[in-house]
Amino acid sequence: MASASNDLKNLKKIAVDTNMLLSIAQFKIDIFSMLNEMFGKSEIFIPKQVLREMDLIEKKNLTQKKEVGIAKQLLEKNNVKVIEIESHNADSALLELAKRGFLIATNDRELRQNIKTVGGQIIYLKRKKFLEIG
């Protein structure tokens, strides 16, 4: 039987991108319960840059304001931690986290390719209803 400290060591760290968070309302999916099903105990993070990106979308894009609001409520409900990474934007912050061993949940094709280039692992939405590891 594994000890509690072993469980903490094997805890998956997952960082989530803006587009994945917005897909919660767009496609009526619960990525947090899906992640828990896939990985059991895990820690979920968002870089501060993702939060800033969501704030900008909320102010500038009225059609996505509701999606941002739903995502923010679920971030709080699921105890998602905001992490500070020195970076000029969300994509480079997520890329840095990938280099540090975080799994990155994103639907951004270019970012997914960049993460694979540095040897990182991605989680993406397949057919607008399933999470897949790639």
Phi, psi and omega in degrees: 000136182283144178277166180298323180292327175296318179299319179294322180295324183271004180299127178282138175253123184238131176249138187246137180270161180305313185296329177291320179294321180289335180291342178303308181281323182301314187249007179052056179237156177247090183296332183291316178290327176296316179297319178296321177296319183289319191241358184065228179293127175208162175251130182247134184231158164226136175294149179306328180296326178293319178298317178298318179299318179294322177298318179297315179299317181299322181281323189264334187241097184298328181291332181260000181302317180295318179298319178296316179300315178297315180299316180297320178299317182288330175300314181292314182300326183261015177052043178287132183268137175272129183243139179264121178234134178288110184192153183273345177206173185297316183298316181289330175295316179294323178297318178297318178295324177299319178297334181269007175097004176286145168279140183245122178264108182208153174252000182286113186300315181295316179297318178302316180297317179296321179294318178298323180300324180268008177084014180277167178250142180240155172238130181223165182270126180247132181052033175059017178210353180234143172267139181229148176262132181225000000 
